[in-house]
Amino acid sequence: MNFRKNIYEIIEPSDGKNRASVVYDYGMIAVIITSLIPLAFKDTNQVFNIIETVSTLIFIADYILRLFTADTKAQKGFISFFKYPFTPMAIVDLISILPTFLPVSAGFRLFKIFRAIRSLRVFRAFKMFRYSKSVTIIINVIRNQRIPLIAVCTLAAAYVLLSALVVFNVEPDTFNTFFDAVYWAVVSLTTVGYGDIYPVSTAGRIAAMLSSFVGIAIIALPAGIITAGYMDELGKEKSSEDDN
């Protein structure tokens, strides 16, 4: 039991007191970043293959260790070993491993499928969430502020649908489908403004201007909520350090 507890304390994010845990965290971050390097190139070579093999083996070992200590983390006895594979981070771990072992034909017809499977390795970046204290703080902020954030997301969704309905009926010739109108509304909400589709009539432009003003206000809300929550979380962190 003590052996598994020691392993658990090492593989879990460090609080700065356990040197082995600190080394493990930084080592895993280095492995994750290194494993993503081949994705920045279209072609592969022997070095990239070695990186892929070694990083995958390390990820498998990490997954096994976390499964091995699942009951220590969940504190739910033997059932913890069955529940762990379905936890969000365990799923991310598994998705980051599987593409290496999926058999894919080298044929041209499956080339796009291969690229899609290869891109799944990007999920390895999400593994860093487990080892980064800053990301952990942000996750805690989102978790603590989930109710107001859900309210804002609901408001944004309502805005998108309402704007899309208005512009779709005002300019049926410009927006061929309702999806085009939804796409335009989302682009307008995020203030991206690709310019590939836009209203051309006077009524449509007026609707777009009114929609833009509302969109700016909606976009500002989650930023304020997250900023306030982030400052609260930093205050808690500082108070905890002062107490220690």
N, C-alpha and C positions, 0 to 999 in steps of 0.2 A: 504493500500500500504506500509506504514512504517512497519507494522507488518511482512509482507512477506519479505521486504527488510532486516529486522533484522534477520529473520530466515536464509535468504540467506547468510548473512555475517557470521553467526555462522557455517553453514554446509560446506561452502567453505573452502579450505585450508587456514590456518591462516598465517598472515604476522608477527605475534608476538605481535601485538598491542591489539587484541581483546582476552581477557582472556577466554571468553566463547568458542570462536572458537578454541583456543589452547586445552582446556579441551576436546572439542568434537573430535578434531583430534586424540589426544592420546587415548581417550576412544574408538574410532572406531578401531584404530590399535590394541588395546588390545582385543577387541571383535573378530576381524578378526583372530588374532593369536590363540586365545582360540578356535574358531570354527574349526580350522584346526587340533587340537590335536587328535580328534577321528580318523582322517584319518591315523594316525600313528599306529593304532591297527586294527587287523583283526576282533576281536570280539567287541561287543557293550555291554553296560550296562546302568543302570538307569542314572548314572552321565552323560554319553555321550549323552543320549537322552535329558536330561535337557539342556545340553550345546547346542545341535542342535536346540531345540525349542526356547530357549531364544535368541540365536544369529540370528536365522531366523526372529524372530519378530522384532529385532532391525534393521536388514537389510531391512525388509519391510517398517518400519517406515522411515528409511533413504531414501528409494526409493520414498516414497510418498512425503516427504518433498522436495526432489529435483524436482519432477514433479510439486509440488505446486508452486515452485519458478522458474520454467523453463523460464518464460518470463523475469524475472529479469536478468537471466544469458545471454540469447540469444538476448534480446532486439529486438524481432521480433513480439511482440504482441501476439494475441491469437493463432497464428499458432505455437508458440514455444511449446505449450503443446502437440501438435501432432508430432512435430519433435524430441522432447527430447527422447522418447523411442527408437529411431533408432540411437542415438549417441553411439559411441563405449563404453564409460564408463557405460551408461545406460544398454546396452546389457550385459556387464560383471556383473552388479548388478543383472539383471534378471536371468542370467544363474546361479549365485551363490545362488539364492533363490529357483528356480524351483525344483531341485532334491528332496527337502524335501517333496514336495507335489505330486510327480509322483507316481502313484500306481504301485507297482511291486509285482508280485507273489513270494511267498517264495519257489516255486518249484525249483528243481535242474537245470532244463533246462534253467531257466532264471537267474541263479546265476551270470553268466558272464555279463549279461545285467545290473543286479543290481550293480555289481562292477563298470561298466562303468558309470552308472548314479551317483553312489556315488563319483566317481573320479571327476565329474564335479564341486564338491564343492571346488576343488583346485582353481577354478577361483576366490574364495574369496581373494586369495593372491593378485590378480591384483587390488583389491579395495584399497590396501594400496598405490598404485601409487598416488591416489588422495590426500593422507594426508602426504606424505613424500616429504619434500623440496628437498632432494638429488635426489630422483627419478624424480621429476619435472624438475630439472636441466638437467638430462640425457635425458629426453624426449625432452626438448627444443634443446639440442645439436643435437639429431637425426633429429629433424624437420628442424633445420637450415642447417644441413649438408646433407640433403636428396639427393641433386643432385649428389655430388661426391660419396655418399654411393650407390646410384642406379647404377652409372657407374661401381663401383667396383663389385657390385652384378651381374651385367650383364657380366662383365669380368669373374667372378668366374663361372657363369653358362656356358659360352662359353668354359671355360677351362674344366669343368666337362664333357660336351658333347664331346668335341674333344678328350680328354684323353680316354673316354669310347669307342669312335669309333676306336681309334688306337689300344687299347689293345684287344678289342673284335675281331678285324680282325687279329691281330698278334697271338692271342692265343684262337682260337675258341673252343678248347677242354677243356680249364680251365674255361672259362666263357660261361656257357650254354645259357644264355639269355643276351640281351642288358642291362636289368635292373641290372644283376649281375655286369656288367662292370661299370654302372653308380654308383652303390653302392660302388665299389672299388675306383672309382675316388673321390667320396665324402669323404670317409674315408681317402684317401691319402691327399686330400686337407686340411682337418682339422688336419692332422698329428696324428690322433687317432691310426691308425694301429692295428686293432683287430687281424689280421693275420689269419682270417678264410677263406679268399680267396685272392690269390696273383698269379702273373705270375711266371712261372717256366722255360720258355725257355730263351735263351740268349737275343733274340730280345725283348721279353716281359720285361725282367729286365732292359734293356737299356731304353726302353720307360718309365718304372716306375721311373728310376733315373732322367731322364730329366723332367718328369712330377712333381716329388717331388720338384726339384729346383724351377720350375715355381710356384708351389703351395705355397711354403714358402713365395715367394715374394707377391703373391696375398693376403695371410692371413695377412701379415704385413700392408697392405694398410689401411683397415678399422680401425685398432688399432691406426694408426697415425692420421687419419682424426678425429676420435672421441676424441682422446687426445687433439688435437689442438682446436677443438670446445669446449671441456670441459674447457680448460684454458681461452678461450674467454668469456665463459658464467660466469665463476667465476670472471673474471675481471669486467664484467657488474654488477654482484651482489655487488661486493665491491664498485664500483663507485656509485651505487644506495644507498648503506648504508651510504657512505661518504656524499652524497648530502642531505640525511635526517638528 
